[in-house]
Amino acid sequence: MQIDIRGVMAALPHRFPMLLVDRVEELVKDERIAAIKAVTINEPFFAGHFPGRPIMPGVLIVEALAQAAGILAVESLGLAGSGKLVYFMAIEGAKFRAPVEPGVLLRLEVEFVQKRATVCKFTGRAMIGDKLAAEASFTAMIADAPQ
């Protein structure tokens, strides 16, 4: 299954400047997702991180992985249109292997480790071509949106 930006925005509540998934290239329900973040110099964080050598902050790379996981959870658990949100609970083993600079297509590869109705565990990798940029394991909670 592939999902364009309209489908991404239907699955996630995030909007500019916090929407960090541009499209989904592959989604296998209950298993894995491969999504793309096109990293451009127009990203607001590049103005200050770091002037003269723009690098995507590691926390935003992990957030992009989490958003891809959110799409995987929404699609796998049939949550589209339910008003449920996917919230971070834990991040473990985050490692940053290569800087992510403007002009790259960051491939976000996420797999389920454990899937339950209200808590899911994932493992993810952010790739630039065939080079590992970052990796992490994380846990998310499925809950109602705040009133």
C-alpha positions in Angstrom: 0.0 0.0 0.0 1.2 3.5 -0.8 -0.1 6.7 0.7 0.3 10.3 -0.7 0.4 13.5 1.4 -3.4 13.7 1.6 -3.6 10.2 3.1 -0.7 11.0 5.5 -2.6 14.1 6.7 -5.7 12.1 7.1 -3.9 9.6 9.3 -1.9 12.1 11.4 -3.0 15.2 13.3 0.3 16.9 12.7 0.6 19.9 10.4 3.4 22.3 9.2 6.0 22.7 10.7 5.6 19.5 12.7 4.4 17.1 9.9 7.6 15.1 9.1 6.2 12.5 6.7 5.7 13.4 3.1 4.6 10.1 1.6 4.4 6.3 2.3 6.1 4.1 -0.2 5.2 0.8 1.4 2.8 -0.2 4.2 2.2 -3.8 5.2 -0.6 -3.8 7.8 0.4 -5.3 11.1 4.1 -5.5 10.0 6.0 -2.5 8.6 6.1 0.8 6.9 8.6 2.7 4.7 7.9 6.4 4.5 9.8 9.4 3.1 10.6 12.8 4.5 12.0 15.1 1.9 14.5 17.2 3.8 14.7 20.7 2.3 16.7 23.9 3.3 13.3 25.5 3.9 12.7 23.6 7.1 12.4 26.2 9.9 14.9 24.4 12.2 17.7 24.9 9.8 17.8 28.6 10.5 19.4 27.9 13.9 20.7 24.3 13.7 23.4 25.0 12.7 24.0 28.2 10.6 26.7 27.4 8.1 26.2 23.6 8.5 22.5 22.8 8.6 21.8 19.5 10.2 18.4 18.0 11.1 18.1 17.7 14.9 18.2 14.1 16.1 15.0 14.6 18.1 13.2 15.5 14.9 14.5 12.4 13.1 13.1 10.3 16.0 9.8 12.2 15.7 9.7 11.5 12.0 10.1 7.8 12.8 7.4 8.0 15.4 5.0 9.7 12.9 5.7 6.9 10.4 4.9 4.4 13.2 1.7 6.4 13.9 0.5 5.9 10.4 1.4 2.2 10.6 -0.7 1.9 13.9 -3.6 3.9 12.5 -3.8 1.7 9.4 -3.2 -1.6 11.1 -5.6 -1.0 14.0 -8.3 0.6 11.9 -8.2 3.9 13.8 -8.7 6.3 10.8 -11.5 8.7 11.6 -11.8 7.4 15.2 -10.3 10.5 16.8 -7.7 8.3 18.6 -4.1 9.6 18.7 -0.8 7.8 19.0 1.4 9.2 21.8 5.0 8.5 22.6 5.6 6.7 25.8 9.2 5.7 25.6 12.3 6.0 23.4 15.1 3.5 23.8 18.5 2.9 22.2 18.4 6.0 20.0 21.6 6.2 18.0 22.6 8.8 15.4 25.1 7.5 12.8 25.2 10.2 10.1 24.1 13.8 9.8 20.9 14.5 7.9 21.4 17.6 5.7 19.1 19.5 3.4 18.6 17.9 0.0 18.2 14.3 1.1 15.3 11.9 1.0 15.1 10.4 4.5 13.6 6.9 4.3 11.8 6.0 7.5 11.6 2.3 8.0 9.5 1.1 11.0 8.4 -2.3 12.1 6.0 -3.5 14.8 7.8 -5.3 17.7 4.6 -5.8 19.7 1.0 -4.7 18.9 -1.8 -4.4 21.4 -5.1 -2.4 21.3 -3.7 0.4 23.5 0.2 0.0 23.5 2.5 -0.7 20.6 6.2 -1.2 20.4 8.3 -0.4 17.3 11.8 -0.4 16.0 12.8 2.1 13.4 15.7 3.2 11.2 16.2 6.4 9.3 18.2 5.8 6.1 19.8 8.1 3.5 20.1 5.8 0.5 21.7 2.6 1.9 23.4 4.5 4.8 22.0 4.3 8.3 21.4 7.8 9.7 19.6 7.0 12.9 17.9 4.1 14.8 15.7 3.8 17.8 13.1 1.6 19.5 10.0 3.2 20.9 6.7 2.6 22.6 3.5 4.4 21.9 0.1 4.6 23.5 -3.3 4.7 21.6 -5.6 7.1 23.4 -8.5 9.6 23.0 -7.6 13.1 21.9 -7.8 15.7 24.7 -11.2 17.4 25.1 
